[in-house]
Amino acid sequence: MISTSARLLRLVSLLSARPSWTCDELAERMAVTGRTVRRDVARLRELGYGIESDPGPWGGYRLRPGNRVPPLVLDDEEALAVAVGLREAAYSGVLGGDQAALSALLKLRQVLPPRVAERLGEMDAAFVHTPRPDEPQIAPGTLRELANACRGAERADLAYRDRNGRATLRKVDPYRLVHTGRRWYFVARDVARDEWRTFRADRVVRIRPISGRAVELADPPDPALLVSRSIAAGAYPCTVTVRLPLPMDRALRLVPPTVGAHRPDGPDATVVDIGGPDADGLAAYLLGLACPLRVLAPDEVRQALLRRVHALATDNGTVGEP
């Protein structure tokens, strides 16, 4: 028979694997009696695990988030995944500073089984991290405050700096946080403008709830789509509108949503708005798509694209008029 400590760890692992277990199911999986299961559940509760139970023969046990962090049971693959995630967070500073992630990673490394530590070391030797010193970092605690504001759904005062560094104070109805892979964005309704807006989290100075009660948000947008469109329609000097003879799903694979704002034009075509530095730069991007397309506007991008096509044809021995 396994020891009590090993049995408790096994019980935690089972409770973590499914939303709910009956006492009989746990007893069968652990090869013990129902009485032993109930006694072990009581011991886990004493250790700080939040375990809820429903009475009756069909009742069950389930884990709930508690206000303490009890011991965590991970298998090899889970431990490796957590270690890799902590390492990336420490390198990138995506959580507003690398100290917390680095500290957690060092603690985890000390208790990793040798076989897992060796695999992590092999990955460390193979991976090369390229730092982005120009990438702005989020102030410590800001992400947590924004997440709490979204969860509380209370109207809030948002102190924010725009792209020009101007400080503003806005009343917002928080909704969601979106991570694009490089930056975090805060999605909220601007109360004064009565419109949905996206705010870069690294430009948030502070956020403070002011209403004390939840705000009902009518017809909220798709937050990821809103952020993608906001990035694609950023402050570019020039914007081109093109029609691709592709359905929406294929057009999104060709031109990512962070590059263009898409809208269907029937079942087999998509219109995309793309921003760029100038007409010639946009023409070069369109040519690189290697896909049939029609420039709808503006004419300066159309002419730039024709000049590039004409030059390409001339260089390859085919002379034609633009």
PyMOL commands that set and color helices and strands:
alter all, ss='L'
color gray80, all
select helices_A, chain A and resi 4-17+23-30+34-46+76-92+99-111+114-126+142-152+201-203+223-232+248-254+279-288+299-315
alter helices_A, ss='H'
color red, helices_A
select strands_A, chain A and resi 50-53+61-64+154-161+167-179+184-190+195-200+204-214+238-244+260-264+270-276+294-297
alter strands_A, ss='S'
color yellow, strands_A
deselect
rebuild
show_as cartoon
